[in-house]
Amino acid sequence: MNSWAALERFLDTDPADVGCEQAMEILHVYVDLVAADPDAARRYPGVAVHLAACGPCCEDFRGLLAAVTEDR
Amino acid sequence: MMAMSGDPAASDDASAEWLSALNGTGAAREAGLARLHGLLVRVAVRELGRREAGTWISGRELEDMAHQAADDAMLAILGKLGTFRGESRFTTWAYRFVVLEVSSKQAVDETLTEHQRRLFVAVVLNEVPLDALVARLGTNRNAVYKAIFDARRKIRGFLVANGYLEERRRGPS
């Protein structure tokens, strides 16, 4: 990816994005749903959009999903 | 706050058992606390491994960090036990605390301390001779070298994690 494409991607925002605070607030609920059914992400589109855009929150999501998946 | 929909995981038996043990007294509570702490340490160790913490801290430091994350998460969980509403499994709710603790500890560790930043700027960017800095600070050469070594490691880790540098390839040892 060239630097203009990277900049454009960085500046592009989705109005459905719920933001870090709300995504982290319901992360446990979201993770349980996704662990049971990967398509369940559609029930919280704003969270899915946020996790696709925010690297640190997505890392937390992956960590929690890995923890509960290994636990079951 | 975001509206929550009903969830099949709510009020499951295992979560009810956790709440009963942790809200209880005596030996049952102690056993519950010990079991939860053990799970939190295990999750923290795995999470640090998943985040490739071994590339920026040593094995002993990693173990210590996992225990610190589990201890801090445990305090937060017990302090907020009354806010668990059964919208997820209890363990998922609890693991969130330890995953976020690992996340914040990693962020702190990956950020240069003020001391590291000052020395890095002086030696690497402003090209102050190492021994001149040692004399100015009244320290020793190894202390300055170590601070810059740690700064270099953290900066590389940050650049690799964010896709600016490729992971260093290591040959078989």
gemmi code that builds the backbone of each chain (N, CA, C; Angstrom):
import gemmi

chains = {
    "A": [
        ("MET", (0.852, -1.196, 0.000), (0.000, 0.000, 0.000), (0.890, 1.249, 0.000)),
        ("ASN", (0.593, 2.213, -0.935), (1.415, 3.422, -0.921), (0.929, 4.365, 0.176)),
        ("SER", (1.689, 5.459, 0.388), (1.370, 6.303, 1.532), (0.053, 7.048, 1.366)),
        ("TRP", (-0.333, 7.406, 0.109), (-1.620, 8.083, -0.083), (-2.776, 7.149, 0.247)),
        ("ALA", (-2.652, 5.895, -0.206), (-3.713, 4.918, 0.078), (-3.805, 4.677, 1.581)),
        ("ALA", (-2.628, 4.640, 2.251), (-2.622, 4.441, 3.712), (-3.272, 5.630, 4.407)),
        ("LEU", (-2.975, 6.855, 3.916), (-3.550, 8.064, 4.515), (-5.064, 8.095, 4.306)),
        ("GLU", (-5.494, 7.749, 3.088), (-6.923, 7.756, 2.781), (-7.660, 6.753, 3.660)),
        ("ARG", (-7.035, 5.589, 3.824), (-7.643, 4.547, 4.664), (-7.728, 5.034, 6.108)),
        ("PHE", (-6.689, 5.711, 6.558), (-6.657, 6.207, 7.935), (-7.746, 7.253, 8.174)),
        ("LEU", (-7.974, 8.114, 7.166), (-8.935, 9.208, 7.347), (-10.377, 8.768, 7.109)),
        ("ASP", (-10.559, 7.615, 6.496), (-11.898, 7.130, 6.195), (-12.574, 6.626, 7.468)),
        ("THR", (-13.752, 7.154, 7.779), (-14.460, 6.712, 8.994), (-15.863, 6.236, 8.634)),
        ("ASP", (-16.389, 5.337, 9.437), (-17.732, 4.799, 9.214), (-18.643, 5.348, 10.307)),
        ("PRO", (-19.758, 5.998, 9.930), (-20.644, 6.562, 10.956), (-21.234, 5.516, 11.905)),
        ("ALA", (-21.212, 4.245, 11.483), (-21.768, 3.189, 12.350), (-20.805, 2.803, 13.474)),
        ("ASP", (-19.557, 3.239, 13.375), (-18.520, 2.883, 14.358), (-18.933, 3.357, 15.759)),
        ("VAL", (-19.023, 2.425, 16.722), (-19.491, 2.791, 18.067), (-18.381, 3.405, 18.935)),
        ("GLY", (-17.137, 3.264, 18.500), (-16.025, 3.820, 19.281), (-15.496, 2.835, 20.303)),
        ("CYS", (-14.325, 3.189, 20.846), (-13.622, 2.274, 21.762), (-14.409, 1.998, 23.044)),
        ("GLU", (-14.961, 3.046, 23.635), (-15.582, 2.902, 24.951), (-16.745, 1.912, 24.921)),
        ("GLN", (-17.650, 2.103, 23.955), (-18.810, 1.203, 23.884), (-18.398, -0.204, 23.476)),
        ("ALA", (-17.432, -0.288, 22.571), (-16.990, -1.619, 22.130), (-16.394, -2.398, 23.299)),
        ("MET", (-15.587, -1.718, 24.120), (-14.962, -2.405, 25.259), (-15.996, -2.723, 26.338)),
        ("GLU", (-17.020, -1.885, 26.430), (-18.047, -2.092, 27.455), (-18.812, -3.396, 27.238)),
        ("ILE", (-19.039, -3.738, 25.987), (-19.815, -4.968, 25.731), (-18.954, -6.072, 25.116)),
        ("LEU", (-17.633, -5.925, 25.227), (-16.732, -6.897, 24.580), (-17.041, -8.334, 24.999)),
        ("HIS", (-17.320, -8.549, 26.308), (-17.580, -9.913, 26.793), (-18.844, -10.497, 26.174)),
        ("VAL", (-19.868, -9.647, 26.000), (-21.129, -10.125, 25.409), (-20.888, -10.483, 23.935)),
        ("TYR", (-20.208, -9.590, 23.257), (-19.918, -9.768, 21.832), (-19.075, -11.030, 21.603)),
        ("VAL", (-18.064, -11.213, 22.450), (-17.168, -12.364, 22.300), (-17.919, -13.675, 22.528)),
        ("ASP", (-18.787, -13.713, 23.528), (-19.553, -14.946, 23.766), (-20.433, -15.280, 22.569)),
        ("LEU", (-21.045, -14.247, 21.976), (-21.895, -14.481, 20.808), (-21.071, -14.990, 19.634)),
        ("VAL", (-19.938, -14.352, 19.383), (-19.092, -14.741, 18.244), (-18.490, -16.128, 18.465)),
        ("ALA", (-18.146, -16.445, 19.726), (-17.572, -17.769, 20.023), (-18.592, -18.863, 19.731)),
        ("ALA", (-19.876, -18.549, 19.958), (-20.924, -19.548, 19.723), (-21.308, -19.604, 18.244)),
        ("ASP", (-21.239, -18.457, 17.565), (-21.658, -18.385, 16.163), (-20.958, -17.190, 15.501)),
        ("PRO", (-19.982, -17.458, 14.634), (-19.226, -16.366, 14.012), (-20.114, -15.339, 13.312)),
        ("ASP", (-21.287, -15.771, 12.821), (-22.172, -14.827, 12.128), (-22.897, -13.888, 13.095)),
        ("ALA", (-22.781, -14.179, 14.386), (-23.489, -13.353, 15.374), (-22.979, -11.918, 15.390)),
        ("ALA", (-21.803, -11.686, 14.794), (-21.247, -10.332, 14.735), (-22.228, -9.370, 14.078)),
        ("ARG", (-23.104, -9.914, 13.232), (-24.067, -9.052, 12.534), (-25.063, -8.409, 13.489)),
        ("ARG", (-25.203, -9.003, 14.675), (-26.153, -8.427, 15.643), (-25.632, -7.124, 16.223)),
        ("TYR", (-24.339, -6.937, 16.153), (-23.733, -5.692, 16.643), (-22.857, -5.081, 15.549)),
        ("PRO", (-23.484, -4.585, 14.479), (-22.686, -4.089, 13.347), (-21.755, -2.939, 13.732)),
        ("GLY", (-22.182, -2.100, 14.669), (-21.343, -0.964, 15.078), (-20.066, -1.413, 15.762)),
        ("VAL", (-20.165, -2.525, 16.495), (-18.977, -3.075, 17.163), (-18.060, -3.710, 16.114)),
        ("ALA", (-18.676, -4.457, 15.174), (-17.882, -5.103, 14.122), (-17.125, -4.057, 13.313)),
        ("VAL", (-17.795, -2.963, 12.980), (-17.154, -1.873, 12.224), (-15.994, -1.302, 13.038)),
        ("HIS", (-16.225, -1.108, 14.322), (-15.166, -0.538, 15.159), (-13.954, -1.469, 15.229)),
        ("LEU", (-14.204, -2.749, 15.439), (-13.091, -3.692, 15.571), (-12.289, -3.807, 14.272)),
        ("ALA", (-12.994, -3.605, 13.142), (-12.285, -3.659, 11.859), (-11.397, -2.430, 11.673)),
        ("ALA", (-11.752, -1.331, 12.361), (-11.021, -0.074, 12.150), (-9.988, 0.217, 13.229)),
        ("CYS", (-10.188, -0.348, 14.425), (-9.327, 0.016, 15.559), (-8.418, -1.164, 15.930)),
        ("GLY", (-7.160, -1.036, 15.615), (-6.188, -2.110, 15.874), (-6.120, -2.543, 17.323)),
        ("PRO", (-5.939, -1.607, 18.281), (-5.824, -2.012, 19.689), (-7.078, -2.731, 20.208)),
        ("CYS", (-8.276, -2.225, 19.836), (-9.508, -2.887, 20.306), (-9.647, -4.265, 19.657)),
        ("CYS", (-9.250, -4.357, 18.394), (-9.340, -5.644, 17.703), (-8.400, -6.665, 18.360)),
        ("GLU", (-7.245, -6.172, 18.800), (-6.281, -7.047, 19.495), (-6.903, -7.558, 20.804)),
        ("ASP", (-7.590, -6.684, 21.539), (-8.258, -7.096, 22.779), (-9.365, -8.115, 22.479)),
        ("PHE", (-10.111, -7.858, 21.408), (-11.169, -8.788, 20.997), (-10.575, -10.167, 20.685)),
        ("ARG", (-9.492, -10.183, 19.915), (-8.863, -11.461, 19.558), (-8.350, -12.189, 20.797)),
        ("GLY", (-7.802, -11.415, 21.730), (-7.279, -12.015, 22.958), (-8.379, -12.664, 23.776)),
        ("LEU", (-9.495, -11.955, 23.929), (-10.597, -12.501, 24.733), (-11.239, -13.689, 24.021)),
        ("LEU", (-11.371, -13.586, 22.708), (-11.946, -14.705, 21.942), (-11.047, -15.946, 22.067)),
        ("ALA", (-9.740, -15.737, 21.998), (-8.804, -16.864, 22.141), (-8.925, -17.476, 23.529)),
        ("ALA", (-9.051, -16.628, 24.551), (-9.149, -17.124, 25.935), (-10.396, -17.974, 26.127)),
        ("VAL", (-11.534, -17.509, 25.640), (-12.762, -18.282, 25.867), (-12.830, -19.517, 24.952)),
        ("THR", (-12.223, -19.426, 23.784), (-12.238, -20.578, 22.864), (-11.369, -21.702, 23.429)),
        ("GLU", (-10.212, -21.338, 23.991), (-9.313, -22.350, 24.564), (-9.915, -22.967, 25.817)),
        ("ASP", (-10.822, -22.220, 26.428), (-11.430, -22.645, 27.685), (-12.546, -23.676, 27.461)),
        ("ARG", (-13.071, -23.756, 26.219), (-14.265, -24.581, 26.015), (-13.947, -25.932, 25.402)),
    ],
    "B": [
        ("MET", (-25.413, 4.275, 26.867), (-24.969, 2.888, 26.852), (-25.695, 2.096, 25.775)),
        ("MET", (-25.010, 1.141, 25.202), (-25.598, 0.352, 24.132), (-26.642, -0.626, 24.670)),
        ("ALA", (-27.740, -0.751, 23.926), (-28.780, -1.701, 24.353), (-28.285, -3.123, 24.149)),
        ("MET", (-28.585, -3.989, 25.101), (-28.147, -5.385, 25.020), (-29.345, -6.271, 24.694)),
        ("SER", (-29.115, -7.250, 23.885), (-30.190, -8.199, 23.641), (-30.004, -9.379, 24.574)),
        ("GLY", (-31.061, -10.137, 24.759), (-30.991, -11.305, 25.631), (-29.992, -12.312, 25.085)),
        ("ASP", (-29.352, -13.037, 25.970), (-28.310, -13.945, 25.506), (-28.483, -15.308, 26.152)),
        ("PRO", (-28.303, -16.370, 25.357), (-28.483, -17.709, 25.912), (-27.484, -18.052, 27.009)),
        ("ALA", (-26.347, -17.327, 27.044), (-25.339, -17.636, 28.060), (-25.731, -17.104, 29.430)),
        ("ALA", (-26.743, -16.196, 29.452), (-27.109, -15.567, 30.711), (-27.549, -16.614, 31.727)),
        ("SER", (-27.133, -16.385, 32.973), (-27.556, -17.227, 34.086), (-27.250, -18.703, 33.890)),
        ("ASP", (-26.148, -19.052, 33.219), (-25.805, -20.456, 33.074), (-25.330, -20.991, 34.432)),
        ("ASP", (-25.342, -22.291, 34.577), (-25.031, -22.913, 35.874), (-23.625, -22.585, 36.352)),
        ("ALA", (-22.663, -22.633, 35.412), (-21.266, -22.387, 35.807), (-21.109, -20.967, 36.344)),
        ("SER", (-21.760, -20.010, 35.698), (-21.660, -18.617, 36.157), (-22.295, -18.468, 37.531)),
        ("ALA", (-23.423, -19.145, 37.726), (-24.097, -19.088, 39.031), (-23.196, -19.667, 40.119)),
        ("GLU", (-22.477, -20.731, 39.782), (-21.553, -21.334, 40.762), (-20.422, -20.380, 41.115)),
        ("TRP", (-19.903, -19.709, 40.091), (-18.834, -18.730, 40.350), (-19.324, -17.644, 41.305)),
        ("LEU", (-20.496, -17.106, 41.024), (-21.026, -16.016, 41.855), (-21.267, -16.495, 43.276)),
        ("SER", (-21.775, -17.708, 43.384), (-22.056, -18.257, 44.706), (-20.766, -18.393, 45.513)),
        ("ALA", (-19.708, -18.896, 44.854), (-18.434, -19.082, 45.555), (-17.817, -17.737, 45.935)),
        ("LEU", (-17.783, -16.810, 44.985), (-17.093, -15.536, 45.232), (-17.860, -14.626, 46.171)),
        ("ASN", (-19.186, -14.775, 46.198), (-19.989, -13.976, 47.130), (-20.147, -14.669, 48.476)),
        ("GLY", (-19.628, -15.893, 48.568), (-19.788, -16.671, 49.786), (-18.759, -16.323, 50.844)),
        ("THR", (-18.572, -17.245, 51.761), (-17.609, -17.012, 52.849), (-16.785, -18.283, 53.059)),
        ("GLY", (-15.747, -18.141, 53.859), (-14.979, -19.301, 54.298), (-14.226, -20.017, 53.195)),
        ("ALA", (-14.128, -21.338, 53.376), (-13.295, -22.157, 52.495), (-13.798, -22.140, 51.054)),
        ("ALA", (-15.112, -22.103, 50.872), (-15.666, -22.112, 49.503), (-15.223, -20.863, 48.747)),
        ("ARG", (-15.228, -19.729, 49.453), (-14.809, -18.473, 48.814), (-13.313, -18.501, 48.513)),
        ("GLU", (-12.542, -18.979, 49.485), (-11.090, -19.050, 49.277), (-10.756, -19.940, 48.084)),
        ("ALA", (-11.463, -21.064, 47.982), (-11.224, -21.986, 46.860), (-11.599, -21.316, 45.540)),
        ("GLY", (-12.708, -20.579, 45.550), (-13.150, -19.868, 44.345), (-12.141, -18.814, 43.928)),
        ("LEU", (-11.637, -18.075, 44.913), (-10.648, -17.033, 44.620), (-9.380, -17.644, 44.012)),
        ("ALA", (-8.931, -18.751, 44.622), (-7.702, -19.394, 44.144), (-7.892, -19.935, 42.723)),
        ("ARG", (-9.064, -20.522, 42.486), (-9.329, -21.089, 41.156), (-9.400, -19.990, 40.096)),
        ("LEU", (-10.078, -18.901, 40.457), (-10.195, -17.788, 39.509), (-8.819, -17.189, 39.221)),
        ("HIS", (-8.035, -17.012, 40.280), (-6.699, -16.435, 40.094), (-5.850, -17.316, 39.178)),
        ("GLY", (-5.942, -18.619, 39.375), (-5.201, -19.555, 38.523), (-5.600, -19.416, 37.055)),
        ("LEU", (-6.910, -19.282, 36.821), (-7.388, -19.120, 35.443), (-6.891, -17.803, 34.852)),
        ("LEU", (-6.915, -16.743, 35.672), (-6.482, -15.426, 35.179), (-5.001, -15.438, 34.822)),
        ("VAL", (-4.193, -16.114, 35.649), (-2.751, -16.214, 35.344), (-2.569, -16.962, 34.024)),
        ("ARG", (-3.306, -18.047, 33.853), (-3.174, -18.842, 32.627), (-3.553, -18.015, 31.392)),
        ("VAL", (-4.657, -17.267, 31.515), (-5.085, -16.427, 30.390), (-4.037, -15.343, 30.118)),
        ("ALA", (-3.494, -14.758, 31.186), (-2.489, -13.690, 31.020), (-1.243, -14.221, 30.330)),
        ("VAL", (-0.785, -15.412, 30.742), (0.416, -15.996, 30.119), (0.163, -16.243, 28.628)),
        ("ARG", (-1.000, -16.835, 28.330), (-1.323, -17.112, 26.922), (-1.458, -15.824, 26.120)),
        ("GLU", (-2.070, -14.825, 26.747), (-2.288, -13.565, 26.038), (-0.964, -12.862, 25.758)),
        ("LEU", (-0.067, -12.901, 26.735), (1.259, -12.305, 26.516), (1.986, -13.070, 25.412)),
        ("GLY", (1.821, -14.384, 25.394), (2.435, -15.192, 24.340), (1.840, -14.863, 22.982)),
        ("ARG", (0.503, -14.718, 22.952), (-0.169, -14.394, 21.690), (0.284, -13.041, 21.156)),
        ("ARG", (0.533, -12.108, 22.090), (0.990, -10.770, 21.673), (2.498, -10.733, 21.465)),
        ("GLU", (3.116, -11.901, 21.483), (4.558, -12.037, 21.270), (5.355, -11.185, 22.241)),
        ("ALA", (4.913, -11.197, 23.506), (5.615, -10.423, 24.528), (7.043, -10.903, 24.706)),
        ("GLY", (7.287, -12.178, 24.373), (8.631, -12.723, 24.514), (9.667, -12.004, 23.666)),
        ("THR", (9.189, -11.255, 22.666), (10.144, -10.511, 21.840), (10.552, -9.206, 22.501)),
        ("TRP", (9.790, -8.754, 23.521), (10.173, -7.494, 24.162), (10.409, -7.617, 25.665)),
        ("ILE", (10.087, -8.773, 26.279), (10.488, -8.994, 27.672), (10.982, -10.431, 27.816)),
        ("SER", (11.798, -10.639, 28.844), (12.382, -11.977, 29.024), (11.383, -12.902, 29.707)),
        ("GLY", (11.737, -14.200, 29.781), (10.830, -15.200, 30.345), (10.384, -14.897, 31.759)),
        ("ARG", (11.323, -14.490, 32.618), (10.995, -14.197, 34.011), (10.103, -12.955, 34.114)),
        ("GLU", (10.449, -11.928, 33.294), (9.638, -10.708, 33.273), (8.220, -11.015, 32.793)),
        ("LEU", (8.145, -11.921, 31.818), (6.843, -12.290, 31.262), (5.979, -12.952, 32.335)),
        ("GLU", (6.614, -13.840, 33.087), (5.905, -14.527, 34.171), (5.429, -13.517, 35.215)),
        ("ASP", (6.320, -12.573, 35.574), (5.969, -11.541, 36.558), (4.824, -10.674, 36.043)),
        ("MET", (4.910, -10.315, 34.757), (3.868, -9.454, 34.191), (2.522, -10.163, 34.173)),
        ("ALA", (2.553, -11.476, 33.888), (1.310, -12.254, 33.876), (0.678, -12.256, 35.270)),
        ("HIS", (1.506, -12.433, 36.291), (0.991, -12.443, 37.666), (0.476, -11.057, 38.073)),
        ("GLN", (1.195, -10.014, 37.665), (0.720, -8.650, 37.971), (-0.624, -8.390, 37.306)),
        ("ALA", (-0.738, -8.794, 36.041), (-1.996, -8.586, 35.311), (-3.130, -9.350, 35.985)),
        ("ALA", (-2.842, -10.593, 36.401), (-3.865, -11.410, 37.064), (-4.256, -10.802, 38.410)),
        ("ASP", (-3.265, -10.309, 39.162), (-3.551, -9.692, 40.475), (-4.423, -8.454, 40.301)),
        ("ASP", (-4.043, -7.594, 39.344), (-4.809, -6.360, 39.115), (-6.216, -6.670, 38.612)),
        ("ALA", (-6.307, -7.673, 37.736), (-7.623, -8.062, 37.214), (-8.495, -8.610, 38.339)),
        ("MET", (-7.886, -9.379, 39.218), (-8.614, -9.979, 40.349), (-9.237, -8.879, 41.215)),
        ("LEU", (-8.445, -7.854, 41.519), (-8.959, -6.742, 42.329), (-10.134, -6.067, 41.640)),
        ("ALA", (-9.976, -5.829, 40.329), (-11.045, -5.160, 39.566), (-12.300, -6.025, 39.533)),
        ("ILE", (-12.109, -7.329, 39.342), (-13.255, -8.247, 39.265), (-14.016, -8.258, 40.589)),
        ("LEU", (-13.282, -8.380, 41.692), (-13.954, -8.437, 43.004), (-14.640, -7.111, 43.314)),
        ("GLY", (-14.022, -6.012, 42.879), (-14.630, -4.700, 43.105), (-15.890, -4.481, 42.288)),
        ("LYS", (-15.975, -5.167, 41.160), (-17.113, -4.948, 40.256), (-18.037, -6.155, 40.162)),
        ("LEU", (-17.864, -7.092, 41.058), (-18.666, -8.321, 41.011), (-20.170, -8.025, 40.956)),
        ("GLY", (-20.559, -6.983, 41.682), (-21.986, -6.622, 41.718), (-22.519, -6.092, 40.405)),
        ("THR", (-21.626, -5.734, 39.491), (-22.082, -5.186, 38.202), (-22.235, -6.272, 37.138)),
        ("PHE", (-21.835, -7.528, 37.471), (-22.006, -8.615, 36.499), (-23.490, -8.906, 36.353)),
        ("ARG", (-23.988, -8.759, 35.111), (-25.428, -8.883, 34.906), (-25.830, -10.162, 34.173)),
        ("GLY", (-24.873, -11.068, 34.004), (-25.225, -12.345, 33.367), (-25.462, -12.239, 31.874)),
        ("GLU", (-24.912, -11.190, 31.246), (-25.107, -11.047, 29.799), (-24.124, -11.920, 29.012)),
        ("SER", (-23.143, -12.432, 29.712), (-22.175, -13.350, 29.098), (-21.873, -14.399, 30.161)),
        ("ARG", (-21.055, -15.383, 29.794), (-20.565, -16.292, 30.828), (-19.749, -15.492, 31.828)),
        ("PHE", (-19.727, -15.951, 33.067), (-18.951, -15.230, 34.082), (-17.473, -15.191, 33.700)),
        ("THR", (-16.953, -16.327, 33.213), (-15.517, -16.366, 32.894), (-15.175, -15.408, 31.748)),
        ("THR", (-16.072, -15.270, 30.767), (-15.801, -14.321, 29.670), (-15.721, -12.913, 30.230)),
        ("TRP", (-16.665, -12.584, 31.111), (-16.679, -11.263, 31.754), (-15.374, -11.060, 32.541)),
        ("ALA", (-14.965, -12.084, 33.281), (-13.763, -11.968, 34.106), (-12.495, -11.894, 33.241)),
        ("TYR", (-12.457, -12.701, 32.193), (-11.261, -12.706, 31.333), (-11.058, -11.353, 30.654)),
        ("ARG", (-12.168, -10.652, 30.412), (-12.032, -9.335, 29.780), (-11.102, -8.447, 30.613)),
        ("PHE", (-11.233, -8.538, 31.953), (-10.401, -7.695, 32.820), (-8.918, -8.024, 32.640)),
        ("VAL", (-8.606, -9.300, 32.556), (-7.184, -9.659, 32.476), (-6.622, -9.366, 31.083)),
        ("VAL", (-7.442, -9.553, 30.057), (-6.987, -9.214, 28.693), (-6.709, -7.713, 28.600)),
        ("LEU", (-7.582, -6.895, 29.183), (-7.376, -5.445, 29.136), (-6.179, -5.038, 30.000)),
        ("GLU", (-5.939, -5.772, 31.095), (-4.750, -5.489, 31.916), (-3.477, -5.776, 31.117)),
        ("VAL", (-3.463, -6.919, 30.445), (-2.297, -7.263, 29.617), (-2.096, -6.188, 28.553)),
        ("SER", (-3.203, -5.781, 27.946), (-3.156, -4.766, 26.896), (-2.536, -3.472, 27.419)),
        ("SER", (-2.976, -3.017, 28.592), (-2.466, -1.737, 29.103), (-1.017, -1.885, 29.568)),
        ("LYS", (-0.661, -3.051, 30.126), (0.726, -3.249, 30.564), (1.663, -3.281, 29.361)),
        ("GLN", (1.190, -3.915, 28.287), (2.007, -3.957, 27.075), (2.221, -2.542, 26.539)),
        ("ALA", (1.161, -1.735, 26.554), (1.270, -0.362, 26.041), (2.271, 0.441, 26.855)),
        ("VAL", (2.227, 0.283, 28.182), (3.164, 1.014, 29.041), (4.588, 0.559, 28.763)),
        ("ASP", (4.756, -0.760, 28.630), (6.098, -1.292, 28.444), (6.675, -0.932, 27.087)),
        ("GLU", (5.784, -0.744, 26.102), (6.268, -0.428, 24.765), (6.545, 1.056, 24.594)),
        ("THR", (6.129, 1.850, 25.562), (6.363, 3.286, 25.471), (7.650, 3.603, 26.212)),
        ("LEU", (8.449, 4.442, 25.632), (9.721, 4.764, 26.273), (9.491, 5.526, 27.567)),
        ("THR", (10.296, 5.236, 28.560), (10.255, 6.049, 29.768), (10.899, 7.393, 29.421)),
        ("GLU", (10.655, 8.373, 30.252), (11.221, 9.701, 30.012), (12.754, 9.613, 29.965)),
        ("HIS", (13.310, 8.812, 30.869), (14.766, 8.629, 30.924), (15.294, 8.017, 29.622)),
        ("GLN", (14.614, 6.957, 29.146), (15.042, 6.311, 27.907), (14.937, 7.277, 26.728)),
        ("ARG", (13.835, 8.040, 26.684), (13.621, 8.964, 25.578), (14.714, 10.033, 25.548)),
        ("ARG", (15.046, 10.565, 26.742), (16.043, 11.633, 26.832), (17.415, 11.142, 26.346)),
        ("LEU", (17.783, 9.958, 26.799), (19.087, 9.425, 26.405), (19.111, 9.058, 24.922)),
        ("PHE", (18.022, 8.489, 24.446), (17.945, 8.102, 23.028), (18.082, 9.340, 22.138)),
        ("VAL", (17.352, 10.399, 22.488), (17.407, 11.649, 21.700), (18.821, 12.220, 21.725)),
        ("ALA", (19.441, 12.214, 22.906), (20.787, 12.797, 23.037), (21.808, 12.031, 22.198)),
        ("VAL", (21.828, 10.723, 22.337), (22.879, 9.923, 21.698), (22.588, 9.662, 20.223)),
        ("VAL", (21.346, 9.277, 19.912), (21.043, 8.845, 18.540), (20.703, 10.035, 17.640)),
        ("LEU", (19.878, 10.953, 18.122), (19.450, 12.059, 17.260), (20.401, 13.245, 17.322)),
        ("ASN", (20.834, 13.616, 18.533), (21.715, 14.787, 18.668), (23.203, 14.420, 18.621)),
        ("GLU", (23.482, 13.135, 18.527), (24.854, 12.625, 18.380), (25.807, 13.104, 19.483)),
        ("VAL", (25.275, 13.189, 20.698), (26.135, 13.495, 21.849), (26.990, 12.253, 22.114)),
        ("PRO", (28.321, 12.405, 22.219), (29.149, 11.220, 22.483), (28.716, 10.521, 23.783)),
        ("LEU", (28.705, 9.207, 23.729), (28.240, 8.419, 24.879), (28.976, 8.814, 26.170)),
        ("ASP", (30.294, 8.931, 26.074), (31.067, 9.234, 27.284), (30.810, 10.654, 27.797)),
        ("ALA", (30.476, 11.562, 26.879), (30.158, 12.927, 27.309), (28.864, 12.906, 28.121)),
        ("LEU", (27.921, 12.096, 27.654), (26.642, 11.981, 28.364), (26.847, 11.311, 29.726)),
        ("VAL", (27.694, 10.298, 29.741), (28.007, 9.592, 30.990), (28.566, 10.586, 32.005)),
        ("ALA", (29.510, 11.433, 31.551), (30.125, 12.416, 32.457), (29.108, 13.448, 32.919)),
        ("ARG", (28.245, 13.881, 31.981), (27.258, 14.909, 32.311), (26.257, 14.409, 33.342)),
        ("LEU", (25.867, 13.150, 33.208), (24.840, 12.594, 34.096), (25.431, 11.991, 35.365)),
        ("GLY", (26.771, 11.876, 35.408), (27.416, 11.279, 36.577), (27.034, 9.821, 36.746)),
        ("THR", (26.858, 9.130, 35.619), (26.483, 7.717, 35.687), (27.607, 6.887, 35.078)),
        ("ASN", (27.329, 5.684, 34.652), (28.374, 4.903, 33.995), (27.932, 4.507, 32.589)),
        ("ARG", (28.909, 4.104, 31.813), (28.662, 3.834, 30.394), (27.603, 2.742, 30.209)),
        ("ASN", (27.678, 1.724, 31.047), (26.748, 0.606, 30.877), (25.293, 1.010, 31.142)),
        ("ALA", (25.102, 1.922, 32.113), (23.731, 2.361, 32.433), (23.117, 3.104, 31.249)),
        ("VAL", (23.935, 3.959, 30.609), (23.436, 4.698, 29.441), (23.185, 3.727, 28.285)),
        ("TYR", (24.138, 2.820, 28.087), (23.984, 1.849, 26.998), (22.713, 1.030, 27.185)),
        ("LYS", (22.481, 0.589, 28.448), (21.307, -0.251, 28.739), (20.007, 0.513, 28.449)),
        ("ALA", (19.958, 1.782, 28.841), (18.741, 2.585, 28.606), (18.488, 2.725, 27.103)),
        ("ILE", (19.546, 2.948, 26.343), (19.382, 3.106, 24.889), (19.068, 1.753, 24.238)),
        ("PHE", (19.655, 0.703, 24.762), (19.370, -0.653, 24.271), (17.873, -0.955, 24.429)),
        ("ASP", (17.349, -0.657, 25.630), (15.921, -0.908, 25.883), (15.053, -0.044, 24.972)),
        ("ALA", (15.471, 1.210, 24.769), (14.710, 2.111, 23.891), (14.710, 1.572, 22.464)),
        ("ARG", (15.860, 1.110, 21.991), (15.946, 0.565, 20.627), (15.017, -0.635, 20.476)),
        ("ARG", (15.018, -1.504, 21.475), (14.189, -2.715, 21.435), (12.705, -2.335, 21.380)),
        ("LYS", (12.334, -1.352, 22.204), (10.921, -0.947, 22.237), (10.506, -0.273, 20.932)),
        ("ILE", (11.378, 0.567, 20.406), (11.049, 1.259, 19.152), (10.899, 0.243, 18.024)),
        ("ARG", (11.813, -0.723, 17.972), (11.704, -1.762, 16.929), (10.398, -2.550, 17.097)),
        ("GLY", (10.098, -2.917, 18.337), (8.866, -3.669, 18.599), (7.635, -2.893, 18.155)),
        ("PHE", (7.640, -1.581, 18.428), (6.510, -0.730, 18.033), (6.397, -0.677, 16.509)),
        ("LEU", (7.527, -0.484, 15.834), (7.515, -0.357, 14.371), (7.092, -1.671, 13.708)),
        ("VAL", (7.529, -2.804, 14.270), (7.132, -4.105, 13.718), (5.639, -4.326, 13.941)),
        ("ALA", (5.196, -4.018, 15.176), (3.782, -4.248, 15.516), (2.854, -3.415, 14.641)),
        ("ASN", (3.316, -2.251, 14.211), (2.464, -1.372, 13.409), (2.749, -1.457, 11.909)),
        ("GLY", (3.534, -2.456, 11.524), (3.723, -2.723, 10.105), (4.725, -1.831, 9.390)),
        ("TYR", (5.523, -1.067, 10.155), (6.505, -0.196, 9.499), (7.825, -0.925, 9.227)),
        ("LEU", (8.081, -1.979, 9.974), (9.301, -2.763, 9.800), (8.916, -4.228, 9.762)),
        ("GLU", (9.711, -5.011, 9.069), (9.444, -6.447, 9.055), (10.062, -7.093, 10.282)),
        ("GLU", (9.428, -8.182, 10.720), (9.973, -8.954, 11.837), (11.375, -9.415, 11.462)),
        ("ARG", (12.299, -9.293, 12.435), (13.669, -9.728, 12.145), (13.691, -11.238, 11.998)),
        ("ARG", (14.336, -11.720, 10.953), (14.436, -13.171, 10.770), (15.610, -13.691, 11.557)),
        ("ARG", (15.330, -14.700, 12.333), (16.417, -15.295, 13.124), (16.738, -16.659, 12.578)),
        ("GLY", (18.033, -16.921, 12.423), (18.464, -18.237, 11.960), (18.396, -19.223, 13.104)),
        ("PRO", (18.557, -20.511, 12.808), (18.547, -21.508, 13.884), (19.713, -21.270, 14.841)),
        ("SER", (19.443, -21.359, 16.144), (20.508, -21.069, 17.098), (21.261, -22.340, 17.437)),
    ],
}
model = gemmi.Model(1)
for chain_id, residues in chains.items():
    chain = gemmi.Chain(chain_id)
    for i, (resn, *xyz) in enumerate(residues, 1):
        res = gemmi.Residue()
        res.name, res.seqid = resn, gemmi.SeqId(i, " ")
        for name, pos in zip(("N", "CA", "C"), xyz):
            atom = gemmi.Atom()
            atom.name, atom.element = name, gemmi.Element(name[0])
            atom.pos, atom.b_iso = gemmi.Position(*pos), 0.0
            res.add_atom(atom)
        chain.add_residue(res)
    model.add_chain(chain)
structure = gemmi.Structure()
structure.add_model(model)
structure.setup_entities()
